[in-house]
Amino acid sequence: MPLYECVLIARNDVTQQQVEAVADDVATQLEADGGAVRKREYWGLRSLAYRIKKNRKGHYMLLGLDAKPPFVTEMERQLRLNEDILRFLTLRVETIDEAQSAILARKSDERERSFRGPRAPTRLDGGRRRSFDDREEFRARDDGREDSREPVEE
């Protein structure tokens, strides 16, 4: 049987469980037809590139399917009728990659890089801007010697 990848975008006001339920319905119908779901990934609630039916965000779901072409036609018809699904795209592929998709890999990389260390002080932190001489290393160096700018008495 041919292999397909289908990406669904559901409305943002439905829950993740409802999106999973739509994927479960597709999976049960596919198994009854003799096919199988090879891959299933929930990508999360993500921003849309533009508004679709007054929605700015949507739940994304990827399905890797091993199905017959008539089943794919019927699945797309049912997704079109479902009011919770904003968009879907089904593509025929040569192989379904069992590894994590690029979207989820990038998301995990962002989580790892999220902490960047302590924040540098800004003008708003202390109420005034710190100057070059305010740094601790210069204050410590200047404390041990006399200030050469004082007037010399004769």
N, C-alpha and C positions, 0 to 999 in steps of 0.2 A: 504494500500500500504506500502511497505517497506521503511525504512528511510536510507538515505545515506549522507555521508559527503565527499565533494570533495575539495581538495586543488589544486589550480592552481599556477604555477610559470610562469610569462610572462617575456619577455626580458626586460632589463633595459632601452633600448632606445625607448620604447613605453611610452606613457603618461598614467597617472592614468585614464584618461577618456577613453582611448582605452581599458584598462583592464576592466573598468566598462561596456563598450559596449559589450565585450565578455560575461560577466556575464548577461547582459540584454538579449542577444541573447539566452543564455541557459534558462533564466527565461521565455521568451516569448514562446519558443518551448515547455517548460515543461507545461506551463499553457494551451497551445493548446492541449496537450496530456492528460490533466486532472489532472496533479500533481500541486505541489506548492513548492516555495522556502521558507523554514521556517526560515533560518538564512543566513545572508550575511555579511561578514566582510572583509574589506580591511586591510591587515596587514602592508602594506607599502613596500618601497624599502629596501630589506635586502640583506646582503652578503650571497653568496652561500658557502657551505662547500668545494666545488671543482668547477672547471670551467666546464660549460656545454655549448657546442657549442660556445666557445670563450667568454662567458659571466661570469663575476665574481659576478654580482648582479642580482636580479630579483624582480619583483613585485609579492607579495603573495596575494592570495584571497581565502577565505574559503566560501563554499556554503553548506548549510544544505538543502537537497532535500527530498521531499516526492514524489517518482516517481516509475513507473513500471520498472521492469528489462530491457525490450526491449529499453525503452527510455535511460537508463543509457548506454547501449551498443552503441546506436547511438550517444549520447553526447560524449562518449570517442572517437569514430571514428572521429567526427568533430573536437575535440580538437587535435587529432593526426595530422590532415590535416592542422590546423592553424599554420602558421610559427612563429607567435608571442608567442605561448605557448611553453615553454621549457620542462616542466614536469607537470604531474598531477597525483593525486592519489585519487581514489574513494574507500571508505570503506562503508560497510553496518553496521549500528549501531542500537542498540535497541531503544534509545531515542536521540533526538537532544536537547542539553542543550541550553536553551534560554538565559542564562547569558553570560557575556563577556568571551571569550576564554582565556586560560592561556597566550597566546602570548600577547594579548592586555593588560591584567592585569599586566603582568611583565613590559611592556613598560610604563604604567602609573606610576608604582612604581619607575622606573628609573627616570622619569621626576620629581617626588616629591623629590627624594634623590639627585638630581643633584647638588644643592648648598650645599657646605660643609663649608662655612664660609671663613673668610679671610685666605689667604695662608701664611704660615710661611716664614719668610725671608730666603733666601738662599745665598750661597756664591756669586752668580752672581748679586744679587740685589744691594749691596753697593760697589762692587768691592773688598771687603775684607771679610774675614770670621769673624763673631762676636765671641768673646770669652765669657767665663763664667762671667768675670768681667764687660762686656759691658752692661749687663742688667740694666734697669733703677732702679730697686730696690736696687742694690748694689751701683750704682753711687750716689743715693740719700742718702744712709746710710753713705757712705764714705765722702761725702762733709762736713758733720758736725764735723768731728774729724780730728785730726792731723794724718799725716802718720807716723807710728811707724818705718818705714824703713829709715828715715833720720838719718844721723850721728849725734851723740850727741857731742856738743863742751864742752871741759873742761876748 
